[in-house]
Amino acid sequence: MDGCFFVQLWTPCFSKSNTIPLLAFTLILSTVIEALQVIGGNVTVVQGETTTLPCKLIDTTELLSQISWQKITRGKPVNVNFFTVLEVDGPQFVNGRDDRFTFIGSFKDNIASLQLSNVTLMDEGTYMCIFTLFPSGNHKTDIPLNLLVPPVSSLEYNRPTLGNEEVSLVTCIAAGSKPPAEVRWLTGSLAETVRETTNFTQHANGTTTTTSSLFGVPTKEINSRLVQCVITSAAMSETLSFNIQVYFPPTEVKISERSEGSFECVTEANPNADFTWSRIGQSWPQSAVRDGATLQFQSMTSDLNGLYQCEASNRYGKKHSCLYVHVASDAGIAGWILFGLLLIALVAVAFWYFYKSGRFTRLIGDSLSRTGENTRRERTRVPSTSNSPEELRRVEEEAAEVSL
């Protein structure tokens, strides 16, 4: 018929004889696929260390044709192939070589494990381990790699000087930690004197810096007192010790005698004072040695006489004290000794002269006579209040006897 055409459609037909084997094959293949497993795991490693990315295929008898590795990391956030293993050619890098990866598996044992050394934060991400089997195809597992970054620990202080206002005394820093580090203070007996503040700073690479400061009033009482900063993170734990520093100029300067001819200059200051000895108005004597805070006179002679000054100083100020030295000369001592001996000799000569001339004897005799006369006069001066004639006569008789 004009303008007409016929289309014959062919419909395949399955006979009962070939349908049963096909269904049996499909059932067996499904059972095999469900039985096999690719085993991996979660991996956590500290930055800079070495770790293993585990991967193993179990419960299969299929033919392994290839092992492949892919990754999505912080450094390259797209899925890329980077490693393959073939039975004949062995392990090979894909899309660039990275010798930090080492194949530690076994192709014939269906083990695909990799070792990664010197792990960095940019390696953190997800790694895919893929087994290609015949006839079932690809089978894979994901292996997350988590990185722990230990903080960089340090102490900072602001060099506070003596005062009455609260200031920052010391700051403890745990920088670039993942996860964030915990910072706390051990202050001992200063617990009621100081207080602490803590702040966190997030960084684009996923790390965190923790900063904790101690505040207090800078006094001499807290100077040199020990405090400790305890830093704790998943990657490490560390304790930093610090003696609180409060800075001030030298206080009262004292000069003490350590031994004969040796003097020491002492003061309180932070930082420690430097000492300078000088002689006021005179040149420095050769027999005097100055060594820091110590002044040593090697020989005690009169040329050392004079006024000496000890000055203590640091970057915050200075103070001084003076020492007066007087050493008597040897000639002066000898002169006084000679004078004393001469005086004793003169007294001895005068005594001998008076004794030989008899004057000393007469002087003694006259002295005794005068003493006797005085005694007799005292005896005659007996007062009487009686008017009896007999008593008056007796007194006159006694006086006559004394005069004889």
SELUMZA-297285 format. One record per residue (C-alpha): x, y, z. Coordinates in steps of 0.001 Angstrom, whole numbers. Each point is the difference from the previous one (the first is absolute). Layout:
BEGIN
        X        Y        Z
        X        Y        Z
...
% end
This chain:
BEGIN
        X        Y        Z
        0        0        0
     1284     3356     -986
     1110     2206     2850
      -36    -2773     2478
     2844    -1933     1613
      266    -2637     2682
     2322     -130     3028
      707    -3328     1578
     1062      120     3655
     2248    -2744     1326
     -604    -1058     3511
     2626    -2265     1528
    -1203    -3104     1584
     1605    -1939     2787
     -525    -3603      226
     -298    -1728     3270
     3329    -1689     -630
     2154     3264        2
    -1941     2061     2586
      820    -2223     2960
     3856      248     -358
     -182     3806     -310
    -2032      330     3184
     2341    -2342     1815
     3067     2044    -1075
    -1622     3262     1159
     -866    -1493     3363
     3509    -1331      530
     1572     3360     -966
    -2305     1887     2379
      905    -2352     2819
     3733      452     -667
     -285     3809      -27
    -1928       59     3251
     2579    -2238     1690
     3195     1940     -840
     1081     2972     2121
     2550     2815     -292
     1235      809     3489
     1613     3343      839
     -294     2128     3160
      242     3428     1587
     3565     1323      354
     1222     2716     2386
     3617     1167      -55
     2088     2770     1553
     1467     2467    -2457
     3498     -969    -1078
     -347    -3667      897
     -488    -3116    -2167
    -3278    -1871     -380
    -1578    -2871    -1954
    -3093      198    -2199
    -1366    -3561      404
    -1968    -1718    -2776
     -765    -3682     -578
    -2394    -2033    -2168
    -1462    -3159     1564
    -2481    -2768     -802
      384     -123    -3777
     1370    -2398    -2575
     -308     2391    -2913
     2968     1027    -2063
     1695     3243     1182
     1081     2090    -2944
      968     3356     1633
      323     1896     3280
     -642     3762     -107
      240     2867     2531
    -1817     3337     -133
      -84     2900     2442
    -1768     3229      922
     2202     2026     2374
      260     3391     1622
     2850      822    -2388
    -1939    -1163    -3115
    -3758     -130      668
     -906    -1858    -3235
      -49    -3717     -632
     3241    -1055    -1703
     1669    -3307     -820
     3492     -108     1464
     1076    -3651      237
     -587    -3341    -1812
     1274    -3539      363
        2    -2570    -2835
     1006    -3636      264
     2646      308    -2710
     1127     3645      221
     -241      320     3800
     -654     3302     1888
       18     3253    -1968
     -697     3669      767
    -2700     1769    -1963
     -237     3806     -489
     3333      742     1637
     2486    -1838     2188
      -77      230     3797
     2667    -2198     1580
    -1588      348     3415
    -2441    -2728    -1118
     1255    -3581       59
    -1945    -3121    -1067
      187    -2499     2873
    -2755    -2350    -1232
      -39    -3178    -2055
    -1745     -253    -3355
     -421    -3787      153
    -1352      196     3588
    -2494     2769     -876
     1705     2471     2367
      200     3612    -1236
     1390     1795     3095
     2138     3156     -402
     2464     1578     2398
      153     3821      200
     2973     1669     1718
      511     3586     1221
    -3731      688      -32
    -1010     3659     -327
    -3243     1856      593
     -521      169    -3783
     -183    -3832      -94
    -3124      -68     2146
    -3071    -1237    -1889
    -1634    -3169    -1405
     1906    -2768    -1793
    -1826    -2532    -2230
     1380    -3492     -409
    -1403    -1774    -3162
      295    -3639    -1046
     -887     -816    -3649
    -1235    -3601     -326
    -1166    -2143    -2891
    -2764     -385     -673
    -1692     2040     2787
     1919     3297     -571
     1092     2636     2535
     -333     -336     3779
     1230     2735     2347
      102     1416     3525
      638     3510     1383
     2805      577     2519
     -232     3344     1836
     3386     1425     1063
     -223     2319     3027
     2962     2132     1012
     1015     1121     3495
     2161     3131       51
     1917      613     3248
      145     3657     1062
     3138     2099        0
      323     1009     3657
     1587     3200     1301
      -38     2513     2860
      -12     3781     -368
      321     2644     2714
     -382     3763     -143
     2787     1028     2435
    -2309     1630     2571
     1507     2461     2469
    -1069      663     3584
    -3428     1580      172
    -3480        1     1485
    -2016     -790    -3147
     -824    -3480    -1308
     2012     -954    -3085
      776    -3075    -2079
     2750    -1934     1746
      561    -2896    -2426
    -1768    -1512    -3037
      -32    -3669    -1007
     -554     -774    -3712
     -923    -3337    -1618
      145      892    -3709
    -1352    -1895    -3026
    -1549    -2981     1764
    -2500    -2472    -1477
    -2268     -613     1804
      211     3107     2262
     2341     -369     2991
    -1071      549     3592
     2093     2449     2032
     -196      316     3787
     2178     1490     2755
     1418    -1426     3225
      556     3022     2273
      353    -1559     3462
     -142     2583     2777
     -601     2786    -2550
    -3481    -1315     -815
    -1646     2889     1874
     2428     2589    -1394
     -199     -599    -3752
    -2736     -723    -2540
       81    -1565    -3477
    -1698      696    -3343
     -134    -2381    -3009
     -689      744    -3700
     -201    -2151    -3143
      931      946    -3578
    -1145    -2161    -2937
     2228     -280    -3089
     -930     -729    -3630
     1945    -3285      -19
    -2202    -1425     2767
     2383      596     2897
     -652     2087     3117
     2230     2174     2193
     -811       91     3710
     1284     2982     2002
     -212      233     3800
     1320     2901     2113
      588      504     3720
     -906     3425     1401
     1008     1484     3338
     1422     3046     1804
     3804      107     -464
     1444       13     3526
     3234    -1239     1582
    -2022    -2678     1783
     -822    -1824    -3241
     3403      553    -1610
     1807    -3293     -743
    -3032    -2089     1023
     -415    -3206    -2027
    -3027     -608    -2242
     -556    -2774    -2559
    -1895      -39    -3303
    -1447    -3440     -823
     -752     -579    -3710
    -2067    -3045     -957
    -1064    -1131    -3484
     -852    -3262    -1764
     3542      -28    -1424
     2064      872     3083
      171     1309     3557
     2549     2497     1289
      680     2091     3111
     1871     3325     -194
     1396     1424     3250
      579     3699      559
     1152     2199     2872
    -2040     3201      -47
     2219     2998     -638
     -748     3463     1403
     2693     2517     -922
     1251     2805     2276
     3145     2111      565
     2476     -644     2839
    -1387      635     3466
     2116      954     3037
     3695     -719     -527
     1847    -1480     2992
     3762     -462      425
     1072    -2794     2343
     3455    -1174     1098
      511    -3618    -1008
     3455     -320     1568
     2879     2269      916
      583     2314    -2929
    -2818    -1505    -2078
    -3346     1750     -556
    -3099    -1015    -1945
    -2738     2130    -1527
    -3530    -1492      260
    -3360     1127    -1392
    -3299    -1346    -1327
     -843      567    -3681
    -1556    -1705    -3025
     1762     -580    -2261
     3062     -435     2202
     1990     3169      511
     3473      712    -1363
     2415     1421     2598
     2609     2727     -479
     2534     1004     2699
     1639     3441     -155
     2074     2267     2252
    -1360     3481      651
     2410     2838     -829
     3092    -2229     -251
     1609    -2422    -2402
     -508    -3715      461
     2717    -1564     2227
     2082    -2847    -1396
     -555    -2208     3052
    -3816       68     -392
    -1639    -2610    -2238
    -3641      247    -1129
    -1804    -3070    -1282
    -3680      616     -669
    -1657      627     3352
     3203     -707     1970
     2731     2449     1061
     3234    -1589     1260
     2870     1891     1626
     3152    -2082     -473
     2026     1869     2631
    -1386     2340     2653
     2126     3144     -375
     -751     3672      477
      -32      661    -3754
    -3433    -1715      -45
    -1552     2724     2131
    -2966     1694    -1582
    -3645     -299    -1017
    -1090    -2891    -2247
    -3334     -277    -1822
    -1839    -3118    -1180
    -2614      629    -2705
    -2614    -2646     -888
    -1842      415    -3304
    -2244    -1742    -2522
    -2117     1182    -2944
    -2689     1302     2362
     2159     2227     2245
     2980      222     2348
      906      637     3639
     3235      301     1993
     1532     -147     3466
     3348     1173     1441
     2797    -1511     2088
     2538     2112     1916
     3387    -1622      527
     2670     1227     2450
     3184    -1944      636
     2521     1479     2532
     3584      240    -1389
     2818    -2145     1484
     2046     3138      836
    -2867     1505     2010
     -436    -3188     2035
     3716     -170      735
      -13     3668     1091
    -2804     -542     2509
     1774    -3051     1429
     3237     1955      377
    -1827     2878     1675
    -1565    -2366     2513
     3333    -1601      869
     1637     3412      413
    -2757     1160     2345
      419    -3078     2174
     3777      565       99
     -411     3631     1084
    -2311     -960     2848
     2472    -2659     1171
     2960     2449      -81
    -1922     2635     1967
     -955    -2539     2657
     3618    -1188      313
     1270     3584      278
    -2391      941     2797
      787    -3195     1837
     3831      478     -162
     -126     3664     1004
    -1939     -736     3177
    -2698     2337     -990
    -2356    -2879     -443
      699    -1134     3658
     -396     3503     1421
    -3113      476    -2023
    -1440    -3166     1479
     1094     1075     3546
    -1501     3465     -305
    -3162    -1512    -1249
     -201    -2346     2986
      758     2876     2470
    -2708     2120    -1446
    -2338    -2899      325
      895     -422     3742
     -460     3689      786
    -3310       16    -1676
    -1020    -2970     2082
     1035     1734     3259
    -1898     3131     -937
    -3067    -1987     -623
      279    -1568     3420
      202     3417     1758
    -3107     1135    -1785
    -2340    -1948     2219
    -3180     1992      419
    -1547      224     3444
    -3394     1082     1077
      676     -499     3733
      940     2840     2401
     1362    -2405     2637
     3400     1147     1455
     1160    -3595      206
     -590     -654    -3694
     1796     3211     -987
     2999     -941     2093
      178    -3492    -1498
      -44     1408    -3531
     2844     2404      772
     2110    -2798     1447
     -508    -2143    -3081
      958     2890    -2196
     3178      573     2035
      980    -3647     -374
     -471      107    -3740
     2151     3107     -290
     2801    -1755     1852
% end
